[in-house]
Amino acid sequence: LAPLVELLSRPSVLLPLFVAMVGTYVVQGVMSFLPTFLVEFRGYSPSVAAGVFSAFFVVRAVAQVGLGRLSDSLSRDAAIGLAMLAGTVGIAALVVGPGVAGVAVAVLLAGSGASFFAAIDPRFMDALDDTERGVGFGLVRTVYTVIGSAGSVGVGLAADLFGWGVSFSLLAALFGVTFVVLAANRALGTGY
């Protein structure tokens, strides 16, 4: 147990682990409730909401390829940060964006934000040495997936208590927190 705790407590693993947990929470929440949000909050028909939901997945799939390439050519953290910023703006636009054009831009940005896994998983691999890569990656992936899976419960509970607008606004704010953490890490030059 001690080596696993040591691995998770390394700053080079802990920083992206925090970003991955929060980001997974957001993506899980969006994927669980986007169609319901669009019907209940935006007033779309179920068929239009389903079409928008499908578009979100298409954007996410395409963006993962581009984001992975960007993380190889620019840097892992820059690519993750861009995804988080896009997700922040995109989810906020789902709440406040006007009309069909606003939702289209929102889906483009939110889907791009949800593609952050293509850069964060390699970020973990970079932080692990060859002898611990298999178990280390399995451990961090398990941790961020288990904790992030609470996004479904959290979004549903927030929607029940405060409404869909507040619930999705909280998701945008959480993506924003991850962007700020990455930007602060870069500005401070911590090397993590």
Backbone as a ProteinNet text record, in pm:
[ID]
protein_1_A
[PRIMARY]
LAPLVELLSRPSVLLPLFVAMVGTYVVQGVMSFLPTFLVEFRGYSPSVAAGVFSAFFVVRAVAQVGLGRLSDSLSRDAAIGLAMLAGTVGIAALVVGPGVAGVAVAVLLAGSGASFFAAIDPRFMDALDDTERGVGFGLVRTVYTVIGSAGSVGVGLAADLFGWGVSFSLLAALFGVTFVVLAANRALGTGY
[TERTIARY]
81.6	0	86	197.4	283.4	334.4	379.5	425.1	312.6	190.1	77.7	45.3	47.6	23.6	134.6	258.6	372.5	355.2	315.3	296.6	190	78.3	-31.6	1.3	96.7	128.8	240.6	300.2	402.8	338.3	399.8	341.4	322.2	412.4	401.3	283.5	229.9	111.1	-11	7.2	-103.8	-171.9	-94.1	-152.4	-241.9	-190.3	-281	-393.4	-369.9	-475.4	-592.5	-562.5	-667.9	-744.1	-671.3	-734.2	-819.2	-767.2	-841.1	-966.7	-959.1	-1077.1	-1187.1	-1150.6	-1249.7	-1302	-1212.1	-1253.8	-1344.4	-1314.4	-1397.8	-1535.1	-1538.3	-1665.4	-1750.6	-1689.9	-1763.1	-1812.3	-1723.5	-1760.8	-1868.9	-1854.9	-1957	-2092.2	-2091	-2214.7	-2279.6	-2198.4	-2252.1	-2307.4	-2231.3	-2276.2	-2401.4	-2416	-2533.6	-2660	-2645	-2763.9	-2781.1	-2692.4	-2705.7	-2841.9	-2892.2	-3023.7	-3135.3	-3133.2	-3234.4	-3223.5	-3101	-3077.5	-3136	-3109.9	-3157.7	-3310.4	-3373.6	-3519.9	-3578.1	-3528.7	-3586.8	-3549.7	-3425.3	-3379.6	-3388.8	-3348.7	-3348.7	-3480.2	-3562.7	-3692.5	-3688	-3584.4	-3575.6	-3659	-3698	-3769	-3668.8	-3718.5	-3627	-3545.6	-3603.5	-3527.5	-3415.8	-3441.4	-3335.8	-3227.8	-3269.4	-3172.9	-3085.1	-3143.9	-3066.5	-2967.7	-3008.8	-2917.6	-2800.6	-2828.7	-2722.1	-2627.2	-2683.5	-2603.3	-2511.2	-2562.6	-2480.1	-2368.7	-2402.3	-2301	-2190.8	-2227.4	-2128.8	-2027.6	-2074.5	-1984.4	-1897	-1952.8	-1872.8	-1761.4	-1796.3	-1695.3	-1588.7	-1631.4	-1536.6	-1440.3	-1492.7	-1408.6	-1305.5	-1348.9	-1256.8	-1155.3	-1201.8	-1113.7	-1006.2	-1035.5	-934.7	-811.4	-831.8	-718.5	-636.3	-704.6	-634.3	-565.7	-631.8	-573.5	-452.9	-461.2	-345.8	-226.3	-251.7	-143	-86.2	-175.3	-131.9	-48.3	-86.6	-10.2	129.4	144.2	276.3	362.3	300.4	379.5	398.7	302.4	310.5	356.6	267.8	298.2	170	186.7	69.2	-19.1	42.2	-36.2	-101.7	-33.6	-94.9	-218	-207.7	-320.8	-435.7	-402	-506	-572.3	-490.7	-543.7	-635.7	-597.5	-684.6	-816.9	-809.8	-933.6	-1021.6	-961.1	-1039	-1100.6	-1026.9	-1079.8	-1195.8	-1177.6	-1285.9	-1408.6	-1386.5	-1497.9	-1568.7	-1492.7	-1551.3	-1645	-1594	-1673.9	-1791.3	-1766.1	-1871.5	-1987.5	-1957.6	-2065.6	-2139.6	-2065.1	-2131.7	-2223.4	-2179.5	-2261.6	-2385.3	-2377.3	-2498.1	-2606	-2561.9	-2655.7	-2705.7	-2616.7	-2654	-2649.1	-2593.6	-2580.2	-2714.2	-2728.9	-2858.9	-2883.9	-3001.5	-3052	-2971	-3002	-2938.3	-2789.4	-2752.5	-2610.8	-2532.5	-2591	-2524.9	-2502.9	-2601.7	-2588.2	-2486.1	-2482.7	-2385.3	-2242.1	-2217.1	-2084.3	-2055.1	-2155	-2138.4	-2099.6	-2164.4	-2134	-1993.8	-1956.1	-1820.4	-1716.3	-1735.2	-1638.7	-1645.7	-1767.7	-1782.4	-1730.7	-1758	-1705.8	-1554.1	-1497.2	-1350.9	-1295.5	-1364.9	-1321.3	-1324.3	-1424.7	-1439.8	-1335.4	-1255.3	-1150.6	-1018.8	-1016.1	-890.9	-819.5	-891	-830	-716.6	-725	-621.8	-487.8	-487.8	-362.5	-327.8	-426.6	-394.5	-343.4	-391.7	-339.8	-191.2	-146.7	-2.3	75.4	10.9	75.4	110.3	20.6	49.7	164.4	160.9	266.7	403	407.2	532.8	585.9	496.5	535.4	576.3	555	584	705.1	789.6	902.9	860.2	947.8	914.8	871	927.7	897.8	762.9	706	578.5	466.8	495.1	399.4	267.3	271.6	147.7	60.7	117.2	39.6	10.4	103.9	83.5	-28.5	-28.5	-135.1	-269.4	-269.3	-393	-447.4	-357.7	-398.8	-457.5	-385.2	-436.8	-565.1	-573	-694.8	-813.4	-789.1	-895.5	-940.8	-844.8	-878	-959.8	-912	-986.3	-1118.2	-1128	-1254.8	-1358.3	-1315.4	-1408.7	-1459.5	-1368.7	-1410.4	-1489.3	-1443.1	-1513.6	-1651	-1673.6	-1804.6	-1915.6	-1879.1	-1979.4	-2046	-1994.3	-2052.8	-2199.5	-2238.4	-2379.6	-2467.5	-2424.5	-2500.6	-2499.8	-2381.8	-2368.2	-2451.4	-2450.9	-2527.9	-2676.9	-2719	-2859.9	-2907.9	-2826.3	-2862.8	-2869.8	-2769	-2769.5	-2889.7	-2925.4	-3042.7	-3170.7	-3182	-3300.6	-3309.7	-3196.5	-3196.3	-3202.5	-3131.6	-3113.8	-3157.4	-3188.1	-3228.5	-3114.8	-3153.3	-3057.3	-2954	-2994.5	-2899.9	-2786.1	-2818.5	-2716.3	-2630	-2693.8	-2622.1	-2514.9	-2551.1	-2454.1	-2356.7	-2398.3	-2305.3	-2195.5	-2231.6	-2131	-2030.1	-2076.4	-1984.1	-1886.9	-1937.7	-1849.7	-1747.3	-1791.2	-1699.5	-1592.1	-1629.7	-1531.1	-1426.5	-1470.2	-1372.9	-1282.4	-1340.8	-1262.3	-1157.7	-1191.4	-1094.9	-974.9	-998.9	-887	-797.2	-858.2	-778.9	-692.5	-750.5	-676.7	-561.9	-585.7	-480.5	-364.8	-395.7	-289.8	-216.6	-290.7	-228.3	-139.8	-186	-105.9	20.1	7.9	123.8	228.4	182.4	274.3	334.8	252.1	300.8	402.7	379.8	471.2	597.3	592.2	708.7	747.7	648.8	678.9	740.5	718.1	771.4	685.8	571.5	482.4	383.3
-120	0	126.3	123.8	242.2	290.1	199.4	247.9	313.1	264.4	322.8	462.4	478.5	609.3	705.4	656.8	741	787.3	697.1	732.2	840.6	824.3	921.5	1055.3	1058	1183	1262.4	1208.7	1283.9	1404	1520.5	1638.9	1620.2	1547.5	1527	1438.6	1363.8	1281.2	1348.8	1410.2	1468.8	1583.3	1669.8	1781.1	1731.9	1647.1	1600.2	1510.8	1444.2	1361.9	1449	1562.6	1655.8	1703.8	1743.5	1791.5	1681.2	1559	1447.3	1414	1418.4	1388.3	1491.4	1618.1	1723.9	1719.6	1704.1	1698.5	1580.5	1465.7	1347.6	1368.5	1431.4	1465.3	1550.2	1650.9	1739.9	1663.1	1589.4	1516.7	1413.3	1343.6	1245.7	1312.6	1428.4	1501.8	1548.5	1599.3	1645.1	1526.8	1418.4	1304	1239.1	1244.5	1184.6	1266.7	1399.6	1484	1583.4	1583.7	1683.5	1677.8	1561.5	1562	1614	1571.5	1618.6	1769.1	1817.9	1962.3	2038.6	1987.7	2056.6	2057.3	1951.7	1945.5	2031.9	2013.5	2080.3	2228.8	2261.8	2399.7	2483.2	2422.6	2497.6	2484.6	2388	2372.2	2302	2226.8	2153.5	2026.3	1978.7	1851.1	1739.2	1623.6	1511.5	1470.9	1479.3	1439.9	1539.4	1669	1768.8	1752.5	1730.5	1709.9	1587.7	1482.6	1362.9	1392.4	1472.4	1511.5	1594.3	1687	1768.5	1679.5	1584.7	1490.7	1409.5	1365.1	1291.8	1380.3	1505.1	1599	1618.9	1624.9	1638	1523.6	1400.5	1285.8	1287.6	1331.3	1341.3	1444.5	1560.8	1663.9	1610.1	1544.9	1490.3	1391.1	1303.1	1202.6	1267.8	1363.7	1432	1515.1	1584	1670.1	1590.2	1466.8	1386.7	1365.4	1343.3	1323.4	1451.6	1563.7	1691.6	1729.5	1705.7	1741.9	1654.1	1527.6	1439.7	1485.6	1524.6	1576.4	1705.8	1793.4	1919.7	1895.8	1797.3	1769.3	1716.5	1648.5	1601.2	1714.5	1808.4	1914.4	2037.5	2070.7	2191.7	2152.6	2104.3	2044.6	1982.9	1888.6	1821.7	1923.6	2002.6	2095.3	2204.7	2251.7	2353.6	2296.3	2173.6	2110.1	2085.1	2036.7	2013.5	2145.7	2248.3	2379.9	2436.7	2421.9	2469.1	2394	2263.3	2184.4	2230.4	2253.1	2295.8	2433.9	2523.3	2656.2	2646.2	2565	2544.6	2485.7	2388.2	2327.5	2426.1	2511.9	2613.8	2703.8	2756.6	2847.5	2773.3	2650.4	2573.4	2538.9	2494.2	2457.8	2582.7	2691.4	2817.9	2862.8	2844.1	2881.5	2793.6	2669.4	2586.4	2649.9	2715.9	2777.6	2911.9	2994	3131.9	3163.8	3075.7	3103.2	3118.4	3220.6	3243.5	3150	3094	3021.2	2901.1	2858.6	2740.8	2764.7	2884.3	2915.2	2907	2955.9	2948.4	2805.6	2721.4	2580.3	2510.9	2545.6	2484.8	2518.2	2643.9	2683.9	2616.4	2610.2	2546.9	2400.1	2329.5	2187.5	2170.4	2256.8	2251.5	2269.9	2368.5	2395.6	2292.8	2257.4	2159.6	2022.5	1983.7	1856.9	1857	1971	1983.8	1974.5	2036.5	2027.4	1884.8	1811.1	1672.8	1579.4	1630.4	1549.1	1554.7	1617.1	1636.9	1506.4	1395.5	1265.7	1230.9	1279	1248.6	1311.3	1412.2	1474.1	1439.3	1414.5	1389.4	1248	1151.3	1016.1	1009	1067.9	1070.5	1149.7	1250.2	1328.7	1238.5	1145.8	1049.4	956.3	911.4	820.8	888.8	1018.2	1093	1100.7	1100.7	1115.9	983.8	874.1	741.6	680.6	610.7	545.2	407.7	346.9	222	110.6	103.1	-7.7	6.1	125.3	146	189	195.8	252.3	176.3	45.4	-32.3	-16.8	-48.2	-39.4	106.5	195.2	337.1	397.9	370.9	425.7	363.7	233.2	168.1	228.8	261.5	320.7	460.7	547.6	684.2	684.8	600.5	594.7	546.5	448.8	400.1	510.4	579.9	685.1	794.9	846.3	957.6	913.7	790.3	742.1	720.9	661	635.3	767.1	859.2	986.7	1069.1	1071.6	1147.8	1094.2	965.2	907.1	967.1	1035.5	1102.3	1219.1	1255.1	1364.6	1344	1221.8	1194.3	1226.9	1182.4	1207.9	1356.6	1416.7	1558.1	1649.7	1625.3	1709.4	1689.3	1564.4	1537.9	1600	1587.8	1646.7	1799.5	1860.5	2006.7	2052.7	1977.1	2013.7	2004.4	1900.1	1886.2	1998.9	2036.5	2137.1	2280.7	2307.5	2446.4	2473.6	2370.3	2387.9	2355.2	2334.9	2293.4	2400.3	2525.9	2633.2	2638.2	2628.9	2630.1	2504.6	2391.5	2265.1	2267.9	2312.8	2317.4	2433.4	2540.2	2650.1	2603	2517.8	2461.5	2376	2303.5	2224.8	2315.6	2424.7	2520.5	2576.1	2607.9	2661.9	2560	2432.9	2330.3	2315.1	2317	2316	2438.5	2552.7	2675	2661.3	2592.7	2570.7	2491.6	2390.1	2310.9	2395.6	2483.5	2573.1	2664.9	2721	2811.4	2737.7	2614.9	2536.1	2513.4	2476.4	2454.7	2584.4	2693.3	2822.2	2868	2849.5	2887.8	2803	2674.7	2586.2	2633.3	2670.6	2719.4	2854	2944.5	3077.5	3068.6	2977.5	2962.1	2882.9	2816.4	2740.4	2628	2560.7	2453.7	2330.7	2312	2193.4	2069.5	2084.3	1970.8	1966.1
0	0	0	73.6	85	-51.3	-140.9	-272.6	-354.5	-338.1	-411.4	-359.4	-227.8	-167.8	-207.6	-208.2	-247.9	-392.1	-479.1	-620.4	-634.9	-566.9	-578	-513.4	-423	-354.2	-421	-524.8	-598.2	-666.2	-654.8	-720.9	-871.3	-936.4	-1081.7	-1118.5	-1022.5	-1042.9	-979.9	-864.9	-791.1	-867.6	-929.5	-1004.3	-1118.9	-1209.9	-1315.6	-1262	-1148.8	-1090.1	-1045.5	-983.4	-945	-1069	-1171.9	-1295.8	-1357.9	-1359.7	-1419.1	-1339.9	-1206.5	-1124.6	-1148.6	-1144.3	-1164.7	-1308.3	-1404.5	-1544.6	-1573.9	-1515.8	-1535	-1472.4	-1356.9	-1291.8	-1386.3	-1446	-1537.2	-1659.7	-1723.4	-1845.4	-1814.9	-1704	-1665.6	-1644.7	-1579.1	-1556.6	-1686	-1777.5	-1906.7	-1985.2	-1991.4	-2070.4	-2011.6	-1881.3	-1819	-1839.9	-1848.2	-1843.4	-1957.3	-2056.1	-2163.1	-2232.3	-2274.3	-2339.2	-2247.2	-2121.6	-2026.9	-2006.6	-1992.1	-1977.9	-2097	-2216.8	-2337.4	-2346.5	-2301.8	-2303.5	-2192.1	-2070.8	-1954.8	-1944.7	-1974.1	-1954.7	-2082.4	-2195.6	-2321.4	-2398.4	-2361.7	-2427	-2561.1	-2589.5	-2715.7	-2709.7	-2824.8	-2830.7	-2801.4	-2757.4	-2731.1	-2854.2	-2973.3	-3092.3	-3123.2	-3105.8	-3126.3	-3019.9	-2895.7	-2787.6	-2815.5	-2868.4	-2903.1	-3014.8	-3112.1	-3219.9	-3169	-3077.9	-3018.4	-2936.8	-2865.1	-2786.4	-2877.7	-2989	-3086	-3139.7	-3168.9	-3218.5	-3114.7	-2988.1	-2880.1	-2887	-2907.7	-2914.1	-3038.5	-3149.5	-3272.1	-3253.1	-3198.8	-3173.4	-3078.9	-2974.1	-2876.4	-2941.4	-3025.6	-3091	-3183.1	-3262.4	-3354.5	-3276.5	-3173.8	-3095	-3021.9	-2984.7	-2915.1	-3001.9	-3129.6	-3220.3	-3228.5	-3248.2	-3257.9	-3128.1	-3015.6	-2887.2	-2854.5	-2888.2	-2867.7	-2948.6	-3070.4	-3156.2	-3099.6	-3052.9	-2993.8	-2868.3	-2788.9	-2666.6	-2699.1	-2812.6	-2854.8	-2908.7	-2978.5	-3042.4	-2954.9	-2871.8	-2789.4	-2648	-2568.7	-2437.3	-2384.7	-2294.2	-2236.8	-2164.3	-2076	-1995.4	-2078.6	-2182.2	-2268	-2337.9	-2386.9	-2454.3	-2356.5	-2236.7	-2135.8	-2098.5	-2077.2	-2041.3	-2148.2	-2274.4	-2383.5	-2384.4	-2360.8	-2355.4	-2239.9	-2124.4	-2008.3	-2029.6	-2091.4	-2120.9	-2220.3	-2324	-2421.5	-2352.7	-2265.2	-2192.2	-2101.7	-2036.2	-1949.6	-2027.7	-2138.2	-2221.7	-2284.4	-2330.2	-2395.4	-2304.3	-2183.9	-2091.6	-2045.4	-2022.5	-1987.3	-2101.2	-2224.3	-2339.5	-2352.6	-2306.3	-2304.6	-2218.2	-2111.3	-2018.3	-2071	-2123.5	-2157.7	-2306.1	-2387.6	-2530.8	-2599.3	-2683.6	-2748	-2865.9	-2870	-2986.3	-3028.9	-3151.6	-3208.9	-3231.5	-3275.9	-3298.6	-3168.7	-3060	-2930	-2885.6	-2907.2	-2869.4	-2959.7	-3088.1	-3179.6	-3136.3	-3105.1	-3057	-2924.3	-2837.5	-2707.1	-2720.9	-2810.9	-2831.3	-2888	-2978.7	-3034.8	-2924.3	-2839.3	-2732.8	-2619.9	-2577.6	-2469.3	-2512.5	-2635.6	-2686.7	-2692.9	-2730.3	-2731.6	-2589.9	-2495.2	-2356.1	-2304.4	-2344.6	-2299.2	-2359.5	-2451	-2513.7	-2436.9	-2320.9	-2247.1	-2212.8	-2211.9	-2179.7	-2275.4	-2399.7	-2498.2	-2462.5	-2378.3	-2334.4	-2190.2	-2107.8	-1965.8	-1943.4	-2018	-2000.5	-2036.8	-2148.7	-2173.9	-2068	-2009.5	-1902.5	-1784.8	-1752.1	-1646.7	-1687.5	-1808.8	-1855.2	-1849.7	-1881	-1873.2	-1730	-1632.4	-1491.4	-1427.1	-1495	-1438.4	-1508.3	-1432	-1497.4	-1550.4	-1626.2	-1695.6	-1601.3	-1483.1	-1392.7	-1323.9	-1322.5	-1253.9	-1347.2	-1474.9	-1569.2	-1573.5	-1576.6	-1585.2	-1462.3	-1346.4	-1223.4	-1188.9	-1214.9	-1184.1	-1264.8	-1395.9	-1478.9	-1442.5	-1416.3	-1373.6	-1245.4	-1152.8	-1026.4	-1046.7	-1117.7	-1133.6	-1215	-1314.4	-1395.6	-1311.2	-1226.4	-1137.5	-1042.5	-982.7	-886.9	-953.3	-1067.5	-1126.7	-1188.1	-1231.8	-1286.7	-1176.4	-1067.2	-955.8	-897	-869.7	-810.1	-912	-1034.5	-1138.1	-1170.6	-1145.9	-1176.5	-1091.1	-985.4	-901.3	-973.8	-1091	-1168.1	-1199.4	-1224.3	-1252.6	-1132.4	-1017	-894.8	-861.4	-870	-835.6	-922.6	-1051.8	-1143.7	-1121.3	-1104.6	-1078.9	-949.1	-845	-716.2	-725.2	-788.4	-803.5	-885	-987.9	-1069.3	-987.3	-906.4	-820.7	-718.1	-661.9	-555.9	-608.1	-719	-763.5	-907	-982.9	-1122.3	-1218.4	-1343.7	-1446.6	-1478.1	-1477.2	-1507.1	-1406.8	-1280.8	-1175.8	-1185	-1207.4	-1214.6	-1324.2	-1443.6	-1553	-1535.4	-1472.1	-1442.5	-1347.9	-1252.5	-1162.3	-1239.2	-1339.6	-1422.1	-1495.6	-1551.2	-1619.8	-1521.5	-1400.5	-1299.3	-1261.8	-1252.7	-1219.3	-1329.9	-1456.2	-1566.3	-1555.1	-1518.4	-1501.6	-1392.6	-1284.5	-1176.5	-1227	-1307.6	-1358.9	-1448.2	-1527.7	-1611.7	-1525.3	-1420.2	-1331	-1262.1	-1218.6	-1154.3	-1251	-1374.2	-1473.1	-1505.8	-1520.3	-1550.8	-1435.3	-1311.8	-1194.9	-1185.9	-1214.2	-1212.4	-1314.5	-1430.5	-1533.6	-1494	-1443.1	-1404.7	-1291.2	-1198.6	-1086	-1123.3	-1238.6	-1285	-1192.1	-1136	-1039.3	-1104.2	-1231.2	-1298.1	-1278.5	-1213.4	-1192.1	-1301.8
[MASK]
++++++++++++++++++++++++++++++++++++++++++++++++++++++++++++++++++++++++++++++++++++++++++++++++++++++++++++++++++++++++++++++++++++++++++++++++++++++++++++++++++++++++++++++++++++++++++++++++

